[in-house]
């Protein structure tokens, strides 16, 4: 299936996409959000990105 190299590249891609998405969101969208709403967005998006990376690596362990 996938090699270690493809999983490392996938991890880096997910992290960069998450950073770009978070910066773009915080720069352009949250006009009426307070600090806690921005923090909640940051944490939820980080959990989603972490979940994607964890699933990539767990699949390697079980195959």
DSSP file (Angstrom, degrees, kcal/mol; ACC not computed):
  #  RESIDUE AA STRUCTURE BP1 BP2  ACC     N-H-->O    O-->H-N    N-H-->O    O-->H-N    TCO  KAPPA ALPHA  PHI   PSI    X-CA   Y-CA   Z-CA
    1    1 A X              0   0    0      0, 0.0     2,-0.4     0, 0.0    59,-0.0   0.000 360.0 360.0 360.0-102.1    0.0    0.0    0.0
    2    2 A X        -     0   0    0      3,-0.0     2,-0.1     4,-0.0     0, 0.0  -0.837 360.0-139.3-111.6 145.1    1.8    3.1    1.2
    3    3 A X     >  -     0   0    0     -2,-0.4     4,-1.7     1,-0.1     5,-0.1  -0.364  31.5-102.8 -91.0 174.3    5.3    3.5    2.3
    4    4 A X  H  > S+     0   0    0      1,-0.2     4,-2.5     2,-0.2     5,-0.2   0.901 121.9  56.5 -61.0 -41.1    6.8    5.4    5.2
    5    5 A X  H  > S+     0   0    0      1,-0.2     4,-2.6     2,-0.2    -1,-0.2   0.910 105.7  49.1 -60.5 -43.2    7.9    8.1    2.7
    6    6 A X  H  > S+     0   0    0      1,-0.2     4,-2.3     2,-0.2    -1,-0.2   0.857 111.7  49.7 -67.2 -33.3    4.3    8.6    1.4
    7    7 A X  H  X S+     0   0    0     -4,-1.7     4,-2.4     2,-0.2    -2,-0.2   0.890 111.0  48.7 -71.3 -38.6    3.0    8.8    5.0
    8    8 A X  H  X S+     0   0    0     -4,-2.5     4,-2.4     2,-0.2    -2,-0.2   0.933 113.6  46.9 -64.5 -45.2    5.6   11.4    6.0
    9    9 A X  H  X S+     0   0    0     -4,-2.6     4,-2.5     1,-0.2    -2,-0.2   0.914 112.2  50.9 -62.3 -42.2    4.8   13.4    2.9
   10   10 A X  H  X S+     0   0    0     -4,-2.3     4,-2.5     2,-0.2    -2,-0.2   0.891 109.2  51.0 -61.6 -40.1    1.1   13.1    3.6
   11   11 A X  H  X S+     0   0    0     -4,-2.4     4,-2.4     2,-0.2    -2,-0.2   0.925 111.2  47.4 -62.8 -45.4    1.7   14.3    7.2
   12   12 A X  H  X S+     0   0    0     -4,-2.4     4,-2.5     1,-0.2     5,-0.2   0.906 112.2  50.4 -63.3 -41.6    3.6   17.4    6.0
   13   13 A X  H  X S+     0   0    0     -4,-2.5     4,-2.7     2,-0.2     5,-0.2   0.919 110.6  49.0 -63.3 -44.0    0.9   18.1    3.4
   14   14 A X  H  X S+     0   0    0     -4,-2.5     4,-2.4     2,-0.2    -2,-0.2   0.921 112.3  48.6 -62.3 -43.6   -1.8   17.9    6.0
   15   15 A X  H  X S+     0   0    0     -4,-2.4     4,-2.4     2,-0.2    -2,-0.2   0.929 113.5  46.1 -63.5 -45.6    0.1   20.2    8.4
   16   16 A X  H  X S+     0   0    0     -4,-2.5     4,-2.6     2,-0.2     5,-0.2   0.911 113.1  49.4 -65.0 -42.1    0.8   22.8    5.7
   17   17 A X  H  X S+     0   0    0     -4,-2.7     4,-2.6    -5,-0.2    -1,-0.2   0.901 111.4  50.1 -63.8 -39.4   -2.8   22.7    4.4
   18   18 A X  H  X S+     0   0    0     -4,-2.4     4,-2.7    -5,-0.2    -2,-0.2   0.921 111.5  48.0 -64.3 -43.5   -4.1   23.1    8.0
   19   19 A X  H  X S+     0   0    0     -4,-2.4     4,-2.6     2,-0.2     5,-0.2   0.927 113.8  46.4 -63.0 -44.8   -1.8   26.1    8.6
   20   20 A X  H  X S+     0   0    0     -4,-2.6     4,-2.5     2,-0.2     5,-0.2   0.930 114.7  47.5 -63.2 -45.4   -2.8   27.8    5.3
   21   21 A X  H  X S+     0   0    0     -4,-2.6     4,-2.6    -5,-0.2    -2,-0.2   0.918 113.4  47.9 -62.3 -44.3   -6.5   27.2    6.0
   22   22 A X  H  X S+     0   0    0     -4,-2.7     4,-2.7     2,-0.2     5,-0.2   0.921 113.7  46.4 -64.5 -44.5   -6.2   28.4    9.6
   23   23 A X  H  X S+     0   0    0     -4,-2.6     4,-1.8    -5,-0.2    -1,-0.2   0.905 114.1  47.9 -65.4 -40.8   -4.3   31.6    8.6
   24   24 A X  H  X S+     0   0    0     -4,-2.5     4,-1.9    -5,-0.2     5,-0.4   0.914 113.3  48.6 -65.9 -41.5   -6.7   32.4    5.7
   25   25 A X  H  X>S+     0   0    0     -4,-2.6     4,-2.4    -5,-0.2     5,-1.0   0.953 114.3  44.4 -62.7 -49.4   -9.7   31.8    8.0
   26   26 A X  H  <5S+     0   0    0     -4,-2.7    -1,-0.2     1,-0.2    -2,-0.2   0.788 115.3  49.5 -68.1 -26.5   -8.4   34.0   10.8
   27   27 A X  H  <5S+     0   0    0     -4,-1.8    -1,-0.2    -5,-0.2    -2,-0.2   0.830 127.9  15.4 -79.7 -32.4   -7.3   36.7    8.3
   28   28 A X  H  <5S+     0   0    0     -4,-1.9    -3,-0.2    -5,-0.2    -2,-0.2   0.742 121.2  43.1-117.2 -28.9  -10.5   37.0    6.3
   29   29 A X  T  <5S+     0   0    0     -4,-2.4     2,-2.7    -5,-0.4     3,-0.3   0.929  82.5  77.6 -97.0 -46.7  -13.6   35.4    8.0
   30   30 A X      < +     0   0    0     -5,-1.0     3,-0.2     1,-0.2    -1,-0.2  -0.284  45.0 142.9 -77.7  68.8  -14.0   36.0   11.7
   31   31 A X  S    S+     0   0    0     -2,-2.7    -1,-0.2     1,-0.2    -2,-0.1   0.884  81.2  28.3 -71.4 -37.1  -15.4   39.6   11.7
   32   32 A X  S    S+     0   0    0     -3,-0.3     2,-0.2     2,-0.0    -1,-0.2   0.282  95.7 112.6-107.4  11.9  -17.8   39.0   14.6
   33   33 A X        -     0   0    0     -3,-0.2     2,-0.1     1,-0.1    -3,-0.0  -0.588  53.8-145.3 -86.4 144.7  -16.0   36.2   16.5
   34   34 A X     >  -     0   0    0     -2,-0.2     4,-2.1     1,-0.0     5,-0.2  -0.363  38.2 -86.8 -94.4-176.0  -14.6   36.8   19.9
   35   35 A X  H  > S+     0   0    0      1,-0.2     4,-2.3     2,-0.2     5,-0.2   0.884 125.9  51.6 -60.4 -41.5  -11.4   35.3   21.3
   36   36 A X  H  > S+     0   0    0      2,-0.2     4,-2.4     1,-0.2    -1,-0.2   0.869 109.2  49.7 -68.3 -36.7  -13.1   32.1   22.5
   37   37 A X  H  > S+     0   0    0      2,-0.2     4,-2.4     1,-0.2    -1,-0.2   0.903 112.0  48.1 -68.4 -40.3  -14.8   31.4   19.2
   38   38 A X  H  X S+     0   0    0     -4,-2.1     4,-2.3     2,-0.2    -2,-0.2   0.895 112.3  49.7 -64.7 -39.0  -11.5   31.8   17.4
   39   39 A X  H  X S+     0   0    0     -4,-2.3     4,-2.6     2,-0.2    -2,-0.2   0.905 109.8  50.8 -65.2 -41.4   -9.8   29.5   19.9
   40   40 A X  H  X S+     0   0    0     -4,-2.4     4,-2.7     2,-0.2     5,-0.3   0.916 110.3  49.5 -62.7 -43.0  -12.6   26.9   19.5
   41   41 A X  H  X S+     0   0    0     -4,-2.4     4,-2.6     1,-0.2     5,-0.3   0.931 111.4  49.8 -60.1 -45.1  -12.1   27.1   15.7
   42   42 A X  H  X S+     0   0    0     -4,-2.3     4,-1.9     1,-0.2    -2,-0.2   0.922 113.7  44.7 -60.5 -46.0   -8.4   26.6   16.1
   43   43 A X  H  X S+     0   0    0     -4,-2.6     4,-2.2     2,-0.2    -2,-0.2   0.909 114.1  48.2 -68.1 -42.4   -8.7   23.6   18.4
   44   44 A X  H  X S+     0   0    0     -4,-2.7     4,-2.2     2,-0.2    -2,-0.2   0.920 113.0  47.4 -65.4 -43.0  -11.4   21.9   16.3
   45   45 A X  H  X S+     0   0    0     -4,-2.6     4,-2.4    -5,-0.3    -1,-0.2   0.873 111.4  51.8 -66.8 -34.4   -9.5   22.3   13.1
   46   46 A X  H  X S+     0   0    0     -4,-1.9     4,-2.6    -5,-0.3    -1,-0.2   0.889 109.1  50.5 -66.5 -38.6   -6.3   21.0   14.8
   47   47 A X  H  X S+     0   0    0     -4,-2.2     4,-2.4     2,-0.2    -2,-0.2   0.894 110.7  48.9 -65.6 -39.4   -8.2   18.0   16.1
   48   48 A X  H  X S+     0   0    0     -4,-2.2     4,-2.0     2,-0.2    -2,-0.2   0.939 113.3  46.1 -64.8 -46.8   -9.5   17.3   12.6
   49   49 A X  H  X S+     0   0    0     -4,-2.4     4,-2.1     1,-0.2    -2,-0.2   0.907 113.3  49.9 -62.9 -41.5   -6.0   17.6   11.0
   50   50 A X  H  X S+     0   0    0     -4,-2.6     4,-2.9     1,-0.2    -1,-0.2   0.896 108.3  53.7 -63.4 -39.8   -4.6   15.4   13.8
   51   51 A X  H  X S+     0   0    0     -4,-2.4     4,-2.5     2,-0.2    -1,-0.2   0.894 107.5  50.4 -61.7 -40.5   -7.2   12.8   13.2
   52   52 A X  H  X S+     0   0    0     -4,-2.0     4,-1.9     2,-0.2    -1,-0.2   0.933 113.4  45.3 -62.5 -45.9   -6.4   12.6    9.5
   53   53 A X  H  X S+     0   0    0     -4,-2.1     4,-2.0     2,-0.2    -2,-0.2   0.917 112.6  50.9 -65.3 -42.9   -2.7   12.2   10.3
   54   54 A X  H  X S+     0   0    0     -4,-2.9     4,-2.8     1,-0.2     5,-0.2   0.916 109.0  51.3 -61.9 -43.1   -3.4    9.6   13.0
   55   55 A X  H  X S+     0   0    0     -4,-2.5     4,-2.1     1,-0.2    -1,-0.2   0.888 107.6  53.4 -61.9 -38.5   -5.6    7.6   10.6
   56   56 A X  H  X S+     0   0    0     -4,-1.9     4,-0.9     1,-0.2    -1,-0.2   0.934 114.8  40.5 -60.0 -45.2   -2.9    7.6    8.0
   57   57 A X  H  X S+     0   0    0     -4,-2.0     4,-1.4     2,-0.2    -2,-0.2   0.841 111.8  54.9 -76.8 -33.5   -0.4    6.2   10.5
   58   58 A X  H  X S+     0   0    0     -4,-2.8     4,-2.0     1,-0.2    -1,-0.2   0.895 103.0  57.4 -65.6 -39.1   -2.7    3.7   12.1
   59   59 A X  H  X S+     0   0    0     -4,-2.1     4,-0.7     1,-0.2    -1,-0.2   0.857 104.3  53.3 -59.6 -33.4   -3.6    2.2    8.8
   60   60 A X  H  < S+     0   0    0     -4,-0.9     3,-0.4     1,-0.2    -1,-0.2   0.884 107.3  50.6 -68.4 -37.6    0.2    1.5    8.3
   61   61 A X  H  < S+     0   0    0     -4,-1.4    -2,-0.2     1,-0.2    -1,-0.2   0.886 112.4  46.1 -68.1 -38.1    0.3   -0.4   11.6
   62   62 A X  H  <        0   0    0     -4,-2.0    -1,-0.2     1,-0.2    -2,-0.2   0.544 360.0 360.0 -85.0  -7.0   -2.7   -2.6   10.9
   63   63 A X     <        0   0    0     -4,-0.7    -1,-0.2    -3,-0.4    -2,-0.2   0.458 360.0 360.0 -96.7 360.0   -1.6   -3.5    7.3
